[in-house]
Amino acid sequence: MDEFGDVATALTVGVASTGLNNCLGVAAAAAWGQRDRPLESDDVAIDEQIRRRAIYAVLSGAPPNDIRGVTNFGSEDSRLPTDFSRTAIGLDTSYEIGPDQPPAVMVWGSSATDFALATTWDRTYGEGVWVPDEWWSETPMRERVALAVERVFRRNADLGRQIRITSTSLDLEEVSRQIDEVMAQIAGSYPDRPETQIARADFEIVSPDSLPFSRYHKQRYTVRDQYATQWSATVGDDNGSLTMETLPPVPAIDDPELRNVRSLSWQVELTLVDHEIPGTRPLPNRDLLRAGEPPYRAHIRSSNDGIAFESRRFDLISAGASVEWQLARPMLRFPSLFDWAGARAQLRGLTTSLSTPGAHAELLAGLIGSRDHLADLFAGPLADGLHAFVTATRRSDPTVLPGDQGWIAHGEAFLTFHGCRLPG
């Protein structure tokens, strides 16, 4: 980050480098960052009032104002960036909207796995909160912890997100007991403000392995104000796969704060509109590259919504090469669902072939023009006639699979594309 110069070295708030050898030091460093390398030392005595304010700020998401000793200096300016936010210069957060918004997760417990689960959830979906139970065990700290928890509940109620409470180190009965104490503490702090009260209907206590890890709503960093001004041409084959016949856009960065950092590397993700690939499932490079494309120029992988590769080339780059020749521009192949299934099967030494109905459908699609035209015909003018061939039974109504994964009809399962993409 030193290559950012004055932009990165401006005044920021971070965690103190010595004396925080406890849960507060770990939680504060995860929330606000720590510019200097932590130094092994004896615990430093911190004023109790500052410690309480720091714990409240960490839990509630408030800015780290005026808590010098926990942070490297004290400030009452809430707009001052933190060391953690400094690492996202020139970047914006984005995510893919989809069904079933993930809940906010509050992880109760002081173990490393509790911290890891809360932090992983927060970095992936946002609203992951770590509550070390050792803080709740301190009677003077209970009011601050309870008020911070109440703020988390209120914020997520405004966001329309459910709240799940869990722990990897405590049994759920102990978690439930401590949450009951938190609810009582909040009720005692605001006896005349019923809108601040927390009820059992506002949250659910669950085991860690039951948390729903959705492929949607995952947060990712993207370059700010990056707009594509180039285009590429693709050609389709008989199986529906699309292959680039011209170079993809140059993955150069336009942001003035980032483009001059020589050591900077980033990920490039390419997607084609109306041509989805089952995400997060790996395929060999040969199935993601145009025939004859050298596989060593770029590190390519399946991504959430398409194909991703590292921005820098991995082969020989001549001195003085322009930006266009320093960056990777692989000619990619976007497999159809049929070719994708075949590539996945080959990883286990298997092959795929069309079933008899599938072969008939493929033949009809070729006669009509495409599978899209065939689907429109079957769903439209021919629908009533096709239904007349189906023998009516008491169990003719299809069973809908959960999560829009497909249906079971006449003893056979039919998966939607979303169902094919789900893990498991």
C-alpha positions in Angstrom: 0.0 0.0 0.0 3.0 2.3 0.3 2.9 2.7 -3.5 -0.3 4.8 -3.1 1.8 7.6 -1.7 -0.1 10.5 -0.1 -3.5 9.0 -0.7 -2.7 6.0 1.5 -0.5 7.7 4.1 -3.2 10.2 5.0 -4.4 10.2 8.6 -6.3 7.0 9.5 -7.5 5.3 12.6 -6.2 1.8 13.4 -5.7 -0.5 16.3 -2.7 0.0 18.6 0.2 -2.3 17.8 1.0 -3.3 21.4 -0.8 -4.4 24.5 -4.1 -5.8 23.1 -3.5 -9.5 23.6 -7.2 -10.4 24.1 -10.5 -10.6 22.3 -10.8 -6.9 22.1 -7.6 -6.6 20.2 -8.6 -9.3 17.7 -12.1 -7.9 17.2 -10.8 -4.3 16.8 -8.2 -5.3 14.3 -10.7 -7.1 12.2 -13.1 -4.2 12.3 -10.8 -1.2 11.8 -7.5 -2.7 10.6 -4.0 -2.5 12.0 -1.4 -0.7 10.0 1.6 -1.7 12.0 2.7 -5.2 12.7 1.5 -6.4 16.1 4.3 -6.5 18.7 4.4 -9.1 21.4 4.3 -7.4 24.8 2.6 -7.4 28.2 -1.0 -6.3 28.4 -1.3 -2.5 28.6 -3.6 -1.1 31.2 -6.6 0.6 29.4 -8.9 3.0 31.1 -12.2 1.1 31.8 -14.4 3.8 30.2 -12.3 3.6 27.0 -12.5 -0.2 27.0 -16.3 -0.1 27.4 -16.7 2.4 24.5 -14.4 0.3 22.4 -16.4 -2.9 22.9 -19.6 -1.0 22.2 -18.1 0.4 18.9 -16.8 -3.0 17.8 -20.1 -4.8 18.4 -22.5 -2.1 17.2 -20.5 -1.0 14.1 -20.0 2.5 15.4 -16.9 4.5 14.4 -13.9 4.2 16.7 -14.1 7.7 18.2 -11.9 8.8 21.1 -10.7 5.4 22.3 -6.9 6.1 22.2 -5.1 3.1 23.7 -7.3 0.7 21.8 -6.6 2.7 18.7 -3.4 4.4 17.7 -4.7 7.8 18.5 -7.9 9.5 19.6 -10.3 11.4 17.4 -13.9 12.5 17.5 -14.2 12.8 13.8 -16.6 10.0 12.6 -15.6 10.7 9.0 -12.0 9.7 9.5 -11.1 6.5 7.5 -9.8 3.5 9.3 -6.8 1.4 8.4 -9.1 -1.3 7.0 -11.0 1.1 4.8 -7.7 2.4 3.5 -7.0 -1.0 1.9 -10.1 -0.5 -0.4 -8.9 2.7 -2.1 -10.5 3.0 -5.5 -12.9 0.1 -4.9 -16.6 -0.2 -4.4 -18.6 -3.1 -2.9 -21.0 -5.0 -5.2 -23.1 -8.1 -5.0 -25.5 -10.2 -7.1 -29.1 -9.8 -6.1 -31.0 -13.1 -5.7 -33.6 -15.0 -3.8 -33.5 -15.6 0.0 -31.4 -12.8 1.4 -28.9 -14.2 3.9 -29.6 -13.5 7.5 -27.4 -11.5 9.9 -25.4 -13.8 12.0 -24.4 -13.2 15.6 -21.8 -15.7 16.8 -21.6 -16.0 20.6 -18.4 -17.4 22.2 -14.7 -16.6 22.8 -13.0 -19.3 20.7 -11.0 -18.8 17.5 -13.7 -20.7 15.5 -16.4 -18.3 16.8 -14.3 -15.3 15.6 -13.6 -17.1 12.3 -17.2 -17.8 11.6 -18.4 -14.3 12.4 -15.7 -12.7 10.4 -16.1 -15.0 7.4 -19.9 -14.3 7.3 -19.3 -10.5 7.7 -16.8 -10.4 4.8 -19.0 -12.6 2.6 -22.6 -11.4 3.3 -22.1 -8.5 5.8 -23.7 -8.3 9.3 -21.5 -10.9 10.9 -21.1 -10.0 14.6 -18.8 -11.7 17.0 -19.8 -11.5 20.7 -17.2 -13.1 23.0 -19.0 -14.5 26.0 -16.2 -13.3 28.3 -17.4 -9.8 27.7 -20.9 -10.7 28.9 -19.5 -12.5 31.9 -18.2 -9.1 33.2 -21.0 -7.4 35.1 -19.8 -3.8 34.4 -19.7 -4.6 30.7 -23.2 -6.0 30.4 -24.9 -2.7 29.7 -22.6 -1.8 26.9 -22.9 -5.3 25.3 -26.7 -5.3 25.6 -27.0 -1.8 24.0 -24.7 -2.8 21.2 -26.8 -6.0 20.5 -29.9 -3.9 20.6 -28.4 -1.6 17.9 -27.5 -4.6 15.7 -31.1 -5.9 16.0 -32.6 -2.5 15.2 -30.3 -2.0 12.2 -31.1 -5.3 10.7 -34.8 -4.8 11.2 -34.5 -1.7 9.1 -32.6 -3.7 6.5 -35.3 -6.4 6.5 -32.7 -9.1 7.5 -33.5 -11.9 9.9 -31.1 -12.6 12.7 -29.6 -16.0 13.5 -27.6 -16.6 16.7 -25.2 -19.4 17.0 -21.9 -20.6 18.6 -19.2 -23.1 17.8 -17.9 -23.3 21.4 -21.0 -23.0 23.6 -24.0 -25.4 23.5 -27.2 -23.8 22.3 -28.9 -24.0 25.7 -26.1 -21.8 27.2 -26.4 -19.4 24.3 -30.2 -19.2 24.9 -29.7 -18.5 28.6 -27.3 -15.6 27.9 -29.6 -14.2 25.2 -32.4 -14.2 27.8 -30.1 -12.2 30.1 -29.4 -9.7 27.3 -33.1 -9.2 26.7 -33.7 -8.6 30.4 -30.8 -6.1 30.4 -32.3 -4.2 27.5 -35.8 -4.2 29.1 -34.3 -2.8 32.3 -32.3 -0.1 30.5 -35.4 1.1 28.5 -38.5 0.3 30.6 -40.5 3.1 28.9 -39.5 2.4 25.3 -41.1 -0.8 24.1 -39.9 -0.2 20.6 -36.3 -1.0 21.8 -37.3 -4.4 23.3 -36.1 -7.6 21.8 -38.6 -10.5 21.5 -38.0 -14.2 20.8 -39.7 -13.7 17.5 -37.0 -11.3 16.4 -34.3 -14.0 16.1 -33.6 -17.7 15.9 -30.9 -19.7 17.7 -29.4 -22.3 15.4 -26.5 -24.7 15.1 -23.6 -23.4 12.9 -24.0 -26.2 10.3 -27.6 -25.0 9.6 -26.6 -21.5 8.4 -27.7 -21.0 4.8 -24.6 -20.1 2.6 -26.3 -18.6 -0.4 -24.4 -18.1 -3.7 -26.2 -14.8 -4.0 -25.6 -11.5 -2.1 -21.9 -12.3 -1.7 -20.0 -9.1 -1.4 -17.0 -8.5 -3.7 -14.8 -5.5 -4.4 -14.9 -4.0 -7.9 -12.9 -1.1 -9.4 -14.8 2.2 -9.0 -16.2 3.9 -12.1 -14.9 1.2 -14.5 -16.8 1.3 -17.7 -16.2 -1.0 -20.7 -15.7 0.7 -24.0 -14.7 -2.3 -26.1 -16.6 -5.4 -27.3 -15.8 -8.9 -28.4 -17.4 -11.3 -30.9 -18.3 -14.9 -30.1 -19.3 -17.8 -32.4 -21.6 -20.6 -31.3 -21.2 -24.3 -32.1 -23.8 -27.1 -32.5 -23.9 -27.8 -28.8 -24.6 -24.2 -27.9 -21.1 -23.3 -26.5 -19.8 -19.9 -27.4 -16.2 -19.2 -28.3 -14.4 -15.8 -28.6 -13.1 -15.1 -32.1 -11.8 -11.7 -31.2 -9.7 -10.6 -28.2 -11.6 -9.6 -25.0 -11.5 -6.0 -23.8 -8.3 -4.9 -22.3 -8.6 -5.3 -18.5 -6.9 -2.0 -17.7 -7.8 0.0 -14.7 -9.0 3.6 -15.2 -9.0 4.7 -11.6 -6.2 7.2 -11.1 -5.4 6.0 -7.6 -4.9 2.5 -8.8 -3.5 2.5 -12.3 0.0 3.7 -11.3 0.6 1.0 -8.8 3.0 -1.2 -10.7 2.7 -4.3 -8.4 -1.1 -4.2 -8.3 -2.9 -7.4 -9.6 -6.6 -8.0 -9.8 -9.1 -10.5 -11.0 -11.1 -10.1 -14.3 -14.5 -11.8 -14.6 -16.2 -12.1 -18.0 -19.8 -13.1 -18.4 -22.1 -13.3 -21.4 -25.6 -12.0 -21.2 -28.2 -14.9 -21.4 -25.5 -17.5 -21.3 -25.0 -18.8 -17.8 -22.4 -21.3 -16.6 -22.9 -23.2 -13.3 -20.9 -21.1 -10.9 -18.1 -22.2 -8.5 -17.7 -25.6 -10.1 -14.1 -26.0 -11.5 -13.4 -27.1 -15.1 -10.1 -27.8 -16.7 -8.6 -24.9 -18.6 -9.0 -26.7 -21.9 -12.8 -26.5 -21.6 -12.7 -22.8 -20.9 -10.2 -21.8 -23.6 -10.6 -21.5 -27.4 -9.0 -24.4 -29.2 -5.3 -23.6 -29.8 -5.1 -20.9 -27.1 -2.0 -21.3 -25.0 -3.0 -22.3 -21.4 0.1 -20.8 -19.7 -0.6 -17.1 -20.5 -3.2 -16.7 -17.8 -4.5 -18.4 -14.7 -8.2 -19.2 -15.6 -11.0 -20.6 -13.4 -14.7 -20.8 -13.2 -16.2 -17.9 -11.2 -19.5 -17.0 -9.6 -21.1 -15.9 -12.9 -18.7 -16.7 -15.7 -15.0 -17.1 -16.2 -12.3 -15.3 -14.2 -8.6 -14.9 -14.7 -5.7 -12.9 -13.1 -5.0 -9.6 -14.8 -1.3 -10.2 -15.4 0.2 -12.5 -18.0 2.3 -15.4 -16.9 4.4 -15.8 -20.0 7.4 -13.7 -21.3 6.7 -10.0 -21.5 9.1 -7.9 -23.5 10.6 -4.8 -22.0 8.7 -1.6 -22.8 5.6 -3.5 -23.7 2.4 -1.5 -23.8 -0.4 -2.0 -21.3 -2.3 -4.1 -23.9 0.5 -6.6 -24.0 1.3 -6.7 -20.2 -2.2 -7.7 -19.3 -3.9 -11.1 -20.0 -6.4 -11.3 -22.8 -7.2 -15.0 -23.2 -9.6 -16.1 -25.9 -12.3 -17.9 -23.9 -14.9 -20.6 -24.5 -18.2 -20.4 -22.6 -19.5 -24.0 -22.6 -23.2 -24.8 -22.9 -24.9 -26.8 -20.2 -24.4 -30.0 -22.1 -20.7 -29.4 -22.7 -20.3 -28.3 -19.1 -21.8 -31.5 -17.9 -19.5 -33.5 -20.2 -16.5 -31.7 -18.9 -17.5 -32.3 -15.3 -18.0 -36.0 -16.1 -14.6 -36.3 -17.6 -13.0 -35.2 -14.4 -14.2 -38.6 -12.9 -13.4 -40.6 -16.1 -17.1 -40.6 -17.2 -18.8 -39.6 -20.4 -22.2 -38.0 -21.2 -24.7 -38.6 -23.9 -28.2 -37.5 -24.8 -31.0 -39.7 -23.6 -33.6 -40.8 -26.2 -36.0 -37.9 -25.4 -33.0 -35.6 -25.4 -31.8 -36.8 -28.8 -35.4 -36.3 -30.2 -35.4 -32.8 -28.7 -32.1 -32.1 -30.3 -33.3 -33.2 -33.7 -36.4 -31.1 -33.4 -34.4 -28.1 -32.2 -32.2 -28.4 -35.3 -35.2 -28.6 -37.6 -37.0 -25.6 -35.9 -33.9 -23.5 -35.5 -32.9 -23.6 -31.8 -33.9 -25.0 -28.4 -35.3 -21.6 -27.5 -37.8 -21.8 -30.4 -38.6 -25.4 -29.5 -39.4 -24.4 -25.9 -41.6 -21.5 -27.1 -43.5 -23.9 -29.4 -44.0 -26.6 -26.7 -45.0 -24.0 -24.1 -47.3 -22.2 -26.5 -49.3 -23.6 -29.4 -48.5 -27.3 -28.8 -49.0 -27.2 -25.0 -52.6 -28.3 -25.0 -52.0 -31.1 -27.5 -49.0 -32.4 -25.6 -50.9 -32.4 -22.3 -53.6 -34.6 -24.0 -51.1 -37.4 -24.4 -50.4 -37.5 -20.6 -52.5 -40.1 -18.8 -54.3 -38.4 -15.9 -53.7 -40.0 -12.5 -54.3 -38.9 -9.0 -50.6 -38.0 -8.6 -50.3 -36.2 -11.9 -49.6 -32.9 -10.3 -45.8 -32.3 -10.1 -44.1 -32.0 -6.8 -42.1 -28.8 -6.6 -38.6 -29.1 -5.2 -37.6 -26.5 -2.6 -35.6 -23.5 -3.6 -36.8 -23.4 -7.2 -34.6 -26.4 -8.0 -37.2 -28.2 -10.2 -40.1 -30.7 -10.1 -40.8 -34.4 -9.8 -43.5 -35.4 -12.3 -44.6 -38.9 -13.3 -41.8 -40.4 -11.3 -39.0 -38.4 -12.9 -37.0 -35.5 -11.6 -36.6 -32.4 -13.7 -34.0 -29.8 -12.5 -34.0 -26.2 -13.3 -30.7 -24.5 -14.2 -30.7 -23.1 -10.7 -31.0 -26.7 -9.3 -28.1 -27.8 -11.4 -25.9 -25.0 -10.0 -26.5 -25.7 -6.4 -23.8 -27.6 -4.5 -24.4 -31.1 -3.3 
